[in-house]
Amino acid sequence: MIRPGACGAALLMLGHAAVAQQPGPPPSKAARPLAERIGHTDPSRYRQLAKVHDGAGTMAFAPLLGSDALSTNLIFVHRGVIAPHSGIGQHFHHQCEEMFVILDGEAQFTVDGRTATLVGPAAVPDRMGHAHALYNASDRPVQWLNINVGQTKRYDNLDLGDPREGVALDPIPQFAAIRLDRARLTSDGPVRSRRLLGPEVFTTPWTFVDHVLVSPGAAQEGAAPAGISEIIYVVAGAGEATVAGERASLRAGDALPVEVGVRRSLRATGDAPLELMVIGVARDLATKAAYAATLPPR
């Protein structure tokens, strides 16, 4: 029997029910000062939730960015903590897709009923129409991040009533998975980077996920490809963002939205490198296809 889990109430608490009822894109926050558009990780704002998507135990989380952060089809960026022996039950989305990220520790990722343990920092893209889940089998909390992008701004989910406790584990993941491994970044002077996921991975306008490391005192300058917006999540370090001439400080746990066609500079201001995960979301599928056509064969 398929039944809706407690996640429906959780999403309502966090404002996603309002997203689901909107007939069109919400107003953008682009007119607000840059510092006010950046989402900050703040555990004091986390909501404690149980049985998320019919999952086991409890977790705590809060939104960093909502659907109004960009004109493209970003639905949300969530940040939180998954308690020991707790998780997000198996579910899928009809018209949006997401990526579960663990920033430390280890967790059991499930895609389409196949489960494997990954050691963080790691992530798994959960494509539209494919069931997925996450379970923390350890005795320690796991720091968690989730990005959701849709065919539209509308969020949907179907829970399967499966907490994924005590399941058989594959020694090798039978699904796409990535690790934020600094040793695998390309050597390119003071800014090193690596494409983790390309446009072929996603079925929505979600276009890429990059891993970037900026050396102290250096900056990554430029703009996203034509027609593509960016979400920049600060994995570690401290820095300063300049977006369309406005400046704001960045710290670990921040999420910075950058609109289509807007130039930005990301400077490392501390003694340690500024480590970033950069997510690109195209204006529409045609724009994504046009960008993909410019890429060299892999």
C-alpha positions in Angstrom: 0.0 0.0 0.0 1.3 3.4 -0.9 0.6 6.0 1.7 1.7 9.6 2.3 4.3 9.9 5.0 4.9 12.5 7.7 6.9 14.5 5.2 3.7 16.2 3.9 3.3 17.9 7.2 7.0 18.7 7.4 6.9 20.4 4.0 3.9 22.3 5.0 5.7 23.6 8.0 8.6 24.8 5.8 6.4 26.5 3.3 6.5 24.1 0.4 2.8 23.6 0.4 2.6 27.2 -0.7 5.1 26.5 -3.5 2.9 23.6 -4.7 -0.2 25.8 -4.9 1.4 28.5 -7.0 0.2 28.7 -10.6 3.4 30.2 -11.9 6.9 31.3 -10.8 7.0 33.2 -7.5 8.5 36.8 -7.5 12.3 36.8 -7.5 14.3 38.2 -4.5 16.8 39.7 -6.9 15.8 43.3 -6.0 16.9 42.7 -2.3 20.4 43.6 -1.2 22.9 40.8 -1.9 23.6 40.1 1.8 19.9 39.4 2.4 19.7 37.0 -0.5 22.3 34.7 0.9 21.0 31.7 2.9 23.0 31.0 6.1 23.2 27.7 7.9 21.8 28.4 11.4 21.1 25.3 13.6 19.0 27.5 15.9 16.4 27.7 13.1 16.2 24.0 12.4 12.9 22.3 12.9 12.9 18.8 14.5 11.0 16.4 12.3 10.2 12.7 12.6 9.5 10.1 9.9 10.4 12.3 7.0 9.1 10.6 3.9 8.2 7.7 6.2 11.8 7.4 7.2 13.2 6.2 10.5 13.9 8.3 13.5 14.4 12.1 13.4 16.2 14.9 11.6 16.5 18.6 11.9 16.6 21.0 9.0 15.7 24.4 7.6 15.6 26.0 4.1 18.6 28.0 2.9 17.0 29.1 -0.3 13.4 28.8 -1.5 11.8 28.8 -4.9 11.9 32.6 -5.0 15.7 32.8 -4.9 16.1 32.5 -8.6 13.9 32.9 -11.8 15.0 29.4 -12.9 13.3 26.3 -11.5 15.2 25.9 -8.3 12.6 24.7 -5.8 14.8 24.7 -2.6 18.1 24.2 -0.9 17.8 22.6 2.5 20.5 22.2 5.2 20.2 20.0 8.3 21.4 17.1 10.5 20.3 13.5 10.3 20.3 11.9 13.8 21.9 8.5 14.4 19.8 5.5 13.1 17.5 8.0 11.3 16.9 8.9 7.7 14.7 9.9 4.8 12.4 7.2 3.6 12.2 6.0 0.0 10.1 8.2 -2.2 10.2 9.7 -5.7 9.1 12.8 -7.6 7.1 13.0 -10.8 8.4 16.4 -12.0 11.4 17.4 -9.9 14.7 15.9 -8.9 17.1 16.4 -6.1 20.6 15.6 -4.8 21.2 14.4 -1.3 24.7 15.4 0.1 26.4 14.3 3.3 29.1 16.6 4.3 30.7 14.3 6.9 30.5 10.8 8.4 28.9 8.1 6.3 25.3 7.2 5.3 23.4 4.6 3.3 22.1 5.9 0.0 19.3 4.2 -1.9 18.3 4.6 -5.5 15.5 2.4 -6.9 15.8 -0.1 -4.1 19.6 -0.6 -4.3 21.5 0.6 -1.3 25.2 1.3 -0.6 27.3 3.1 2.0 29.1 6.3 1.0 31.6 8.2 3.1 31.3 12.0 3.1 31.6 14.5 1.7 29.6 12.7 -0.9 26.4 13.1 -3.0 24.0 11.2 -5.1 21.8 12.7 -7.8 18.2 11.5 -7.5 16.7 11.8 -10.9 13.0 12.5 -11.6 10.9 9.3 -11.4 13.6 7.3 -9.6 12.9 6.3 -6.0 15.6 7.4 -3.4 16.3 7.4 0.3 19.0 8.1 2.8 19.7 6.4 6.2 22.3 7.2 8.9 23.2 3.8 10.3 26.0 5.2 12.5 26.0 6.3 16.1 26.9 9.9 15.1 24.8 12.7 13.5 25.5 13.4 9.8 25.5 16.9 8.3 23.1 16.9 5.3 22.3 19.1 2.3 19.6 18.8 -0.3 19.1 20.6 -3.6 15.8 20.3 -5.5 15.2 21.5 -9.1 12.0 20.9 -11.1 10.5 21.0 -14.5 8.5 23.8 -13.0 8.5 25.5 -9.6 6.0 22.9 -8.3 7.2 20.3 -5.7 5.7 16.9 -5.6 6.5 13.6 -3.9 5.2 10.0 -3.5 6.3 8.2 -0.4 6.7 4.4 -0.5 6.4 3.6 3.2 9.9 2.2 3.2 12.4 3.5 5.9 15.3 1.4 4.4 16.4 0.0 7.8 18.4 -3.1 7.9 18.5 -3.6 4.1 21.1 -5.5 2.1 24.0 -3.4 1.0 25.8 -3.4 -2.3 29.6 -3.3 -2.0 29.7 -1.1 -5.1 27.0 1.5 -5.5 24.6 0.6 -8.4 23.9 4.3 -9.1 25.7 7.5 -9.9 27.6 8.9 -6.9 30.2 11.7 -6.4 32.7 12.7 -3.7 34.1 16.1 -3.0 37.7 15.1 -3.2 40.2 17.9 -3.3 42.9 15.6 -4.6 41.0 15.1 -7.9 40.7 18.8 -8.7 42.5 20.0 -11.8 45.6 22.1 -11.3 44.7 25.6 -12.7 46.8 28.1 -10.7 45.1 29.5 -7.6 41.6 28.3 -8.7 41.2 24.5 -9.0 38.0 22.9 -10.2 36.3 19.7 -11.4 33.0 18.9 -13.0 31.2 16.4 -10.9 28.0 16.0 -12.8 27.1 17.2 -16.3 23.9 18.0 -18.2 23.5 14.4 -19.3 22.8 13.3 -15.7 19.6 15.4 -15.1 16.3 15.4 -16.8 15.1 18.8 -15.5 16.9 22.1 -16.5 19.5 21.2 -13.8 22.7 21.4 -15.9 25.8 20.8 -13.8 27.5 20.4 -10.4 31.1 21.6 -10.0 33.6 21.4 -7.2 35.8 24.5 -6.9 38.7 25.4 -4.6 39.9 29.0 -4.4 43.3 29.6 -2.8 43.6 32.2 -0.1 43.7 35.7 -1.6 42.6 34.5 -5.0 39.3 34.8 -6.7 37.2 33.0 -9.3 35.8 35.6 -11.7 33.2 35.4 -14.5 29.7 34.4 -15.1 27.8 31.2 -15.7 27.2 30.1 -19.4 24.4 31.9 -21.2 20.9 31.3 -19.9 22.1 29.5 -16.7 21.8 30.5 -13.1 23.9 29.3 -10.2 23.6 28.2 -6.7 26.9 28.4 -4.9 27.2 26.5 -1.6 30.2 27.2 0.6 31.6 23.8 1.8 34.5 25.3 3.8 36.5 28.5 4.3 35.6 32.2 4.3 35.3 34.6 1.4 33.6 37.5 -0.2 31.2 37.5 -3.1 30.8 40.3 -5.6 27.6 40.0 -7.6 26.6 42.7 -10.1 28.8 45.2 -8.2 27.4 44.3 -4.7 29.6 42.7 -2.1 28.8 40.4 0.8 30.8 38.1 3.0 30.6 34.3 2.7 31.2 31.6 5.3 30.9 27.8 5.5 27.3 26.8 5.2 26.2 29.7 3.1 24.2 29.4 -0.1 24.5 32.2 -2.7 22.0 32.5 -5.6 23.3 34.1 -8.8 20.8 35.0 -11.5 21.0 34.3 -15.2 23.4 36.6 -17.0 24.9 38.1 -13.8 28.7 38.3 -13.3 30.1 37.3 -10.0 33.5 37.1 -8.2 34.2 34.7 -5.4 37.3 35.6 -3.4 38.9 33.6 -0.5 39.5 36.0 2.3 40.7 33.7 5.1 43.9 31.7 5.7 42.3 28.6 4.3 41.0 27.9 0.7 37.4 28.7 -0.1 35.8 25.4 -1.1 32.6 25.6 -3.2 30.0 23.4 -4.8 28.5 25.2 -7.8 25.1 24.1 -9.2 24.0 25.3 -12.6 20.3 25.5 -13.5 19.3 26.5 -17.0 16.4 28.8 -17.9 14.7 25.9 -19.8 15.5 22.6 -21.4 16.3 24.2 -24.8 18.9 26.4 -23.1 20.4 23.4 -21.4 20.5 21.5 -24.7 22.2 24.4 -26.4 24.8 24.6 -23.6 25.4 20.8 -23.7 26.0 21.0 -27.5 29.0 23.3 -26.8 30.8 20.8 -24.5 33.6 18.6 -25.9 33.1 14.8 -26.0 33.8 13.1 -22.7 
